Protein backbone atom coordinates (compact mmCIF):
# COMPACT_ATOMS: atom_id res chain seq x y z
CA UNK A 1 0.00 0.00 0.00
CA UNK A 2 1.36 3.44 -0.95
CA UNK A 3 2.10 5.22 2.33
CA UNK A 4 1.66 8.66 0.71
CA UNK A 5 -2.03 7.96 0.17
CA UNK A 6 -4.38 8.88 3.02
CA UNK A 7 -6.40 5.72 3.55
CA UNK A 8 -9.61 4.89 5.39
CA UNK A 9 -9.90 1.15 6.00
CA UNK A 10 -13.42 -0.31 6.22
CA UNK A 11 -12.81 -3.52 8.18
CA UNK A 12 -14.19 -6.60 6.41
CA UNK A 13 -14.42 -9.47 8.92
CA UNK A 14 -17.47 -10.94 7.21
CA UNK A 15 -20.24 -9.30 9.28
CA UNK A 16 -20.72 -5.73 8.10
CA UNK A 17 -23.02 -3.98 5.68
CA UNK A 18 -19.86 -3.37 3.66
CA UNK A 19 -21.22 -2.29 0.32
CA UNK A 20 -23.44 0.49 1.62
CA UNK A 21 -20.92 1.59 4.28
CA UNK A 22 -18.02 1.75 1.85
CA UNK A 23 -20.11 3.56 -0.79
CA UNK A 24 -21.20 6.15 1.77
CA UNK A 25 -17.63 6.68 3.03
CA UNK A 26 -16.44 6.95 -0.59
CA UNK A 27 -19.13 9.54 -1.30
CA UNK A 28 -18.06 11.49 1.80
CA UNK A 29 -14.39 11.22 0.76
CA UNK A 30 -15.02 12.63 -2.73
CA UNK A 31 -12.54 15.44 -3.45
CA UNK A 32 -10.96 15.18 0.01
CA UNK A 33 -7.81 13.27 -0.93
CA UNK A 34 -8.87 10.21 1.08
CA UNK A 35 -8.87 6.72 -0.44
CA UNK A 36 -11.33 4.17 0.93
CA UNK A 37 -10.30 0.51 1.06
CA UNK A 38 -12.50 -2.40 2.12
CA UNK A 39 -10.08 -4.88 3.58
CA UNK A 40 -9.84 -8.21 5.38
CA UNK A 41 -6.05 -7.86 5.79
CA UNK A 42 -4.63 -6.84 9.20
CA UNK A 43 -1.68 -5.14 7.46
CA UNK A 44 -4.07 -2.82 5.59
CA UNK A 45 -5.74 -1.87 8.87
CA UNK A 46 -2.30 -1.14 10.35
CA UNK A 47 -1.30 0.95 7.32
CA UNK A 48 -4.52 3.00 7.19
CA UNK A 49 -4.81 6.40 8.87
CA UNK A 50 -8.49 5.97 9.81
CA UNK A 51 -10.69 2.95 10.52
CA UNK A 52 -14.40 2.24 10.07
CA UNK A 53 -15.70 -0.81 11.97
CA UNK A 54 -19.13 -1.85 10.67
CA UNK A 55 -21.21 -4.62 12.17
CA UNK A 56 -24.48 -6.31 11.38
CA UNK A 57 -26.25 -9.40 12.71
CA UNK A 58 -25.79 -11.04 16.09
CA UNK A 59 -23.10 -9.85 18.49
CA UNK A 60 -21.69 -13.36 19.22
CA UNK A 61 -21.19 -13.94 15.48
CA UNK A 62 -19.54 -10.53 14.99
CA UNK A 63 -17.09 -11.04 17.85
CA UNK A 64 -16.26 -14.60 16.74
CA UNK A 65 -15.70 -13.55 13.12
CA UNK A 66 -13.55 -10.58 14.12
CA UNK A 67 -11.39 -12.87 16.24
CA UNK A 68 -11.21 -15.75 13.74
CA UNK A 69 -10.51 -13.43 10.79
CA UNK A 70 -7.25 -12.42 12.49
CA UNK A 71 -8.34 -8.77 12.44
CA UNK A 72 -9.12 -8.24 16.13
CA UNK A 73 -5.54 -7.42 17.13
CA UNK A 74 -5.09 -4.85 14.35
CA UNK A 75 -8.45 -3.25 15.22
CA UNK A 76 -7.41 -2.95 18.88
CA UNK A 77 -4.08 -1.43 17.83
CA UNK A 78 -5.91 1.06 15.60
CA UNK A 79 -8.34 1.95 18.39
CA UNK A 80 -5.42 2.91 20.61
CA UNK A 81 -4.05 5.48 18.18
CA UNK A 82 -6.20 6.29 15.12
CA UNK A 83 -9.59 7.87 14.52
CA UNK A 84 -12.10 5.02 14.48
CA UNK A 85 -15.82 5.04 13.59
CA UNK A 86 -17.97 2.14 14.82
CA UNK A 87 -21.34 1.49 13.16
CA UNK A 88 -24.35 -0.42 14.60
CA UNK A 89 -23.05 -3.72 16.06
CA UNK A 90 -19.60 -2.22 15.37
CA UNK A 91 -20.50 0.27 18.11
CA UNK A 92 -21.79 -2.41 20.50
CA UNK A 93 -18.56 -4.38 20.06
CA UNK A 94 -16.60 -1.47 21.56
CA UNK A 95 -18.15 -2.00 25.01
CA UNK A 96 -17.29 -4.55 27.69
CA UNK A 97 -20.17 -6.98 27.38
CA UNK A 98 -23.42 -7.68 25.51
CA UNK A 99 -26.48 -9.46 26.86
CA UNK A 100 -26.87 -10.89 23.34
CA UNK A 101 -25.44 -14.36 23.78
CA UNK A 102 -23.64 -13.24 26.97
CA UNK A 103 -20.79 -12.00 24.78
CA UNK A 104 -17.63 -10.17 25.88
CA UNK A 105 -16.84 -7.11 23.75
CA UNK A 106 -13.58 -5.35 22.98
CA UNK A 107 -13.62 -3.33 26.21
CA UNK A 108 -12.60 -0.05 24.55
CA UNK A 109 -15.40 1.92 26.21
CA UNK A 110 -16.60 0.78 29.63
CA UNK A 111 -20.23 -0.32 29.65
CA UNK A 112 -22.77 -2.93 28.63
CA UNK A 113 -25.20 -3.70 25.81
CA UNK A 114 -28.73 -4.55 26.95
CA UNK A 115 -31.90 -5.77 25.22
CA UNK A 116 -34.91 -3.47 24.87
CA UNK A 117 -37.54 -4.52 27.42
CA UNK A 118 -40.69 -2.92 25.99
CA UNK A 119 -43.20 -5.78 26.07
CA UNK A 120 -46.75 -4.52 26.54
CA UNK A 121 -45.75 -0.87 26.51
CA UNK A 122 -47.35 1.62 24.14
CA UNK A 123 -45.89 4.57 22.30
CA UNK A 124 -47.35 8.08 22.64
CA UNK A 125 -49.52 7.44 19.56
CA UNK A 126 -51.05 4.34 21.20
CA UNK A 127 -49.22 1.75 19.09
CA UNK A 128 -47.09 -0.92 20.76
CA UNK A 129 -43.33 -0.60 20.82
CA UNK A 130 -41.79 -3.07 18.41
CA UNK A 131 -38.44 -4.78 18.92
CA UNK A 132 -36.28 -4.41 16.94
CA UNK A 133 -36.64 -0.67 16.67
CA UNK A 134 -36.63 -0.23 12.92
CA UNK A 135 -36.86 3.11 11.16
CA UNK A 136 -36.11 6.80 11.55
CA UNK A 137 -35.69 8.37 14.95
CA UNK A 138 -34.36 11.69 16.23
CA UNK A 139 -30.94 11.97 17.86
CA UNK A 140 -30.30 14.55 20.58
CA UNK A 141 -26.65 15.63 20.53
CA UNK A 142 -25.08 15.59 23.98
CA UNK A 143 -22.68 18.21 25.37
CA UNK A 144 -19.23 16.69 25.69
CA UNK A 145 -16.90 17.66 28.54
CA UNK A 146 -13.88 16.94 26.32
CA UNK A 147 -15.03 19.61 23.86
CA UNK A 148 -15.53 22.45 26.32
CA UNK A 149 -19.15 21.54 26.93
CA UNK A 150 -20.00 21.66 23.22
CA UNK A 151 -21.18 18.71 21.18
CA UNK A 152 -18.72 16.30 19.56
CA UNK A 153 -16.96 17.68 16.43
CA UNK A 154 -18.28 14.76 14.33
CA UNK A 155 -21.73 16.44 14.67
CA UNK A 156 -20.46 19.63 12.98
CA UNK A 157 -23.13 21.16 10.75
CA UNK A 158 -25.70 18.46 11.57
CA UNK A 159 -28.80 20.01 13.18
CA UNK A 160 -29.65 18.78 16.67
CA UNK A 161 -32.59 16.34 16.74
CA UNK A 162 -31.94 15.25 13.13
CA UNK A 163 -33.43 11.90 12.09
CA UNK A 164 -31.22 8.84 11.56
CA UNK A 165 -32.04 5.26 10.55
CA UNK A 166 -32.01 2.54 13.23
CA UNK A 167 -32.38 -1.26 13.14
CA UNK A 168 -31.62 -2.85 16.52
CA UNK A 169 -32.93 -4.87 19.46
CA UNK A 170 -30.04 -4.09 21.82
CA UNK A 171 -28.72 -0.74 23.05
CA UNK A 172 -25.51 0.49 24.66
CA UNK A 173 -25.22 1.72 28.25
CA UNK A 174 -21.81 3.38 28.68
CA UNK A 175 -20.62 3.37 32.28
CA UNK A 176 -19.44 6.99 32.10
CA UNK A 177 -22.22 9.38 30.96
CA UNK A 178 -19.49 11.57 29.42
CA UNK A 179 -18.99 8.84 26.78
CA UNK A 180 -22.56 9.34 25.49
CA UNK A 181 -22.34 11.69 22.48
CA UNK A 182 -25.99 11.41 21.40
CA UNK A 183 -29.28 10.05 22.75
CA UNK A 184 -32.48 8.70 21.24
CA UNK A 185 -35.84 8.08 22.92
CA UNK A 186 -37.42 4.69 22.31
CA UNK A 187 -39.31 3.71 25.43
CA UNK A 188 -36.70 5.72 27.33
CA UNK A 189 -33.51 7.56 26.42
CA UNK A 190 -30.51 5.46 25.36
CA UNK A 191 -27.07 6.13 23.86
CA UNK A 192 -27.37 6.49 20.08
CA UNK A 193 -23.74 7.63 19.76
CA UNK A 194 -20.76 7.03 22.01
CA UNK A 195 -17.30 8.59 21.94
CA UNK A 196 -13.99 8.50 23.75
CA UNK A 197 -10.70 10.10 22.71
CA UNK A 198 -10.12 8.99 19.08
CA UNK A 199 -13.25 6.76 18.90
CA UNK A 200 -16.73 7.79 17.71
CA UNK A 201 -19.54 5.30 17.09
CA UNK A 202 -23.24 5.26 16.30
CA UNK A 203 -26.01 2.75 16.93
CA UNK A 204 -27.84 4.07 13.85
CA UNK A 205 -26.66 3.56 10.27
CA UNK A 206 -25.15 6.78 8.83
CA UNK A 207 -24.97 5.08 5.42
CA UNK A 208 -28.78 4.70 5.45
CA UNK A 209 -29.43 8.16 6.89
CA UNK A 210 -29.32 10.38 3.78
CA UNK A 211 -27.36 13.66 3.85
CA UNK A 212 -26.94 13.89 7.64
CA UNK A 213 -25.34 10.44 7.69
CA UNK A 214 -22.93 11.41 4.90
CA UNK A 215 -22.10 14.57 6.86
CA UNK A 216 -21.00 12.42 9.82
CA UNK A 217 -18.65 10.37 7.66
CA UNK A 218 -17.31 13.58 6.08
CA UNK A 219 -16.75 15.12 9.53
CA UNK A 220 -15.01 11.92 10.62
CA UNK A 221 -12.52 12.29 7.75
CA UNK A 222 -11.68 15.84 8.88
CA UNK A 223 -11.74 15.17 12.63
CA UNK A 224 -8.41 15.48 14.42
CA UNK A 225 -8.86 14.03 17.92
C-alpha positions, 0 to 999 in steps of 0.5 A: 500500500502506498504510504503517501495515500491517506487511507480509510480502512473499512474492516471486512471481517465478514459481518458488516453492511460493507457495500453500503458503508463503503459507498457512503464513506467513498461519497463522503471522501469525494474530493478530500484526498482520502482513499477508501479501502475495504479490507480483510487484511490486518496489514491494511488496517495497520497501514490506514490512517483511519478505521471504520468498523461496521457490524451487522447481525448477532453480536456473538457472530460478529465477535467470533468472526472478528477474532477468527478473521485475524483482524481483532488485534489490528483493530485494537491497535488502531483503536489505541491510536487512530480515529475510528468510527464504529457502526451499529453492532460495530459500536456495540462491540466497543463495550465490555459486554453484551447481553446478546449471547452473553458475549464479551466485547472489545472493552474499549469503552466501559459499559454494557449492551442490553436488550430493549424490554418494551413488552406490553408498553405503548408509544405516545400514539397508542401503538405498541413498541416493536423490537427491533426498533426499525426506522427513523428516529431523532438523535439529541446531541449531547454536550461533551466535557472533552469539547468544552461543553459543546457537542462532539466535532463529528456532529459539525453542521448536523442540526440537533434532533436530526433523524437517523435510521435505526435497526436494533434490538439491543442498546448500549449503556456506557458506564461513564455518561461523558462517553454518550455523544448522542441520545435517542428516545425509544421507550426511554432515552438510550445512547445512540452515539458514544465517543472516547478520545479517538473513537466515535460510534453510532447505533444508527446507520449513517450510510442509510441516513441520507445527507446527515449520515454522509455529513457524519462520515465527512466530519469523521474524515476531517476530525483530528482528535 
